[in-house]
Amino acid sequence: NDRAPPGRCSLDLVICGLAVGHIITPHLWGALGEMRRVLAPGGAALISDLHPVRAWQGAQRSFATDEGTFAVQHYIHSYADYHAAAARLGWSIEAVRETAPAPDQPPAVLALRLRR
């Protein structure tokens, strides 16, 4: 959204690490739109999350405590979700990275660099 008051779009970079998976898919566009709103023209957003392939295979985001292991609610965002949001919001997808724990394993993390 380019309607923010002058001086409000002042960030050069937004980093969103492993957080967008907590946002239900219909709200993904709102989150990406807000990131874009606070960026200065030409600014970038670095976004990472659990890779959708891993999530579709049943991987969960979880943490362990002395009381047990707890899974955190996670919403899967596909490539199509990111591409549709980027096109609608005026983002340019500059780079996509997929990282795996080992060469013979599916990717665990999806990372994107979006440019305003």
C-alpha positions as CSV (number, residue, x, y, z in Angstrom):
1,N,0.0,0.0,0.0
2,D,1.6,3.3,-1.1
3,R,-0.9,5.5,0.9
4,A,1.1,5.7,4.1
5,P,1.8,9.2,5.4
6,P,5.3,10.8,4.5
7,G,8.0,9.6,6.8
8,R,6.2,6.4,7.7
9,C,7.8,4.3,4.9
10,S,11.3,4.5,6.2
11,L,12.7,1.0,6.6
12,D,15.2,-0.4,4.1
13,L,14.8,-4.0,5.3
14,V,12.2,-6.1,7.0
15,I,13.3,-9.5,8.4
16,C,10.6,-12.0,9.1
17,G,12.2,-15.3,10.2
18,L,10.0,-18.3,10.8
19,A,6.9,-16.2,11.6
20,V,4.6,-16.2,8.5
21,G,3.6,-19.8,9.2
22,H,1.7,-18.6,12.2
23,I,-0.5,-16.5,10.0
24,I,-3.6,-18.1,8.4
25,T,-3.3,-18.1,4.6
26,P,-6.1,-15.5,3.9
27,H,-4.2,-13.1,6.2
28,L,-0.8,-13.6,4.5
29,W,-1.6,-10.8,2.0
30,G,-2.3,-8.4,4.9
31,A,1.0,-9.3,6.6
32,L,3.0,-8.9,3.3
33,G,1.1,-5.7,2.6
34,E,2.0,-4.2,6.0
35,M,5.7,-5.2,5.4
36,R,5.6,-3.4,2.1
37,R,3.9,-0.4,3.6
38,V,6.6,0.3,6.1
39,L,9.4,-0.1,3.5
40,A,11.0,2.8,1.7
41,P,10.8,2.5,-2.1
42,G,13.4,-0.1,-3.2
43,G,13.3,-1.7,0.3
44,A,13.4,-5.5,0.8
45,A,11.8,-8.1,2.9
46,L,13.6,-11.3,3.8
47,I,11.0,-14.0,4.7
48,S,11.7,-17.5,5.9
49,D,9.5,-20.3,7.1
50,L,9.1,-24.1,7.3
51,H,9.2,-25.4,3.7
52,P,5.8,-26.3,2.4
53,V,7.0,-29.7,1.2
54,R,8.2,-30.6,4.7
55,A,4.9,-29.4,6.1
56,W,2.9,-31.5,3.6
57,Q,5.0,-34.5,4.6
58,G,3.8,-34.0,8.2
59,A,6.7,-32.0,9.7
60,Q,5.6,-29.9,12.7
61,R,6.9,-26.9,14.3
62,S,7.4,-28.0,17.9
63,F,9.4,-27.4,21.0
64,A,10.3,-29.5,24.0
65,T,10.0,-28.7,27.7
66,D,10.4,-30.8,30.8
67,E,6.6,-31.4,30.5
68,G,6.7,-32.8,27.0
69,T,6.8,-31.8,23.4
70,F,4.3,-29.3,22.1
71,A,3.4,-28.6,18.4
72,V,2.7,-25.0,17.4
73,Q,-0.1,-24.3,15.0
74,H,1.3,-23.8,11.6
75,Y,-0.3,-22.7,8.3
76,I,1.2,-23.9,5.1
77,H,1.9,-21.2,2.5
78,S,2.7,-22.6,-1.0
79,Y,4.8,-21.0,-3.7
80,A,1.5,-20.1,-5.4
81,D,0.4,-18.2,-2.2
82,Y,3.6,-16.1,-2.2
83,H,3.5,-15.5,-6.0
84,A,-0.2,-14.4,-5.9
85,A,0.4,-12.1,-2.9
86,A,3.5,-10.6,-4.5
87,A,1.7,-9.9,-7.8
88,R,-1.3,-8.4,-6.1
89,L,0.7,-6.2,-3.7
90,G,3.4,-5.0,-6.2
91,W,6.3,-7.0,-4.8
92,S,9.1,-8.3,-7.0
93,I,10.4,-11.7,-5.9
94,E,14.1,-11.4,-6.3
95,A,15.4,-14.6,-4.8
96,V,14.1,-17.9,-3.5
97,R,16.3,-20.3,-1.5
98,E,15.5,-23.8,-0.2
99,T,17.7,-25.3,2.4
100,A,17.9,-28.9,3.4
101,P,19.7,-30.5,6.4
102,A,21.4,-32.9,4.0
103,P,21.7,-33.3,0.3
104,D,19.5,-36.4,0.3
105,Q,16.7,-34.8,2.3
106,P,13.9,-32.5,1.2
107,P,14.2,-28.8,2.0
108,A,13.4,-27.7,5.5
109,V,13.3,-24.0,5.0
110,L,11.9,-21.8,2.3
111,A,13.4,-18.3,2.1
112,L,12.3,-15.4,-0.2
113,R,13.7,-12.0,-0.8
114,L,11.0,-9.6,-1.9
115,R,11.7,-6.1,-3.2
116,R,9.3,-3.1,-3.0
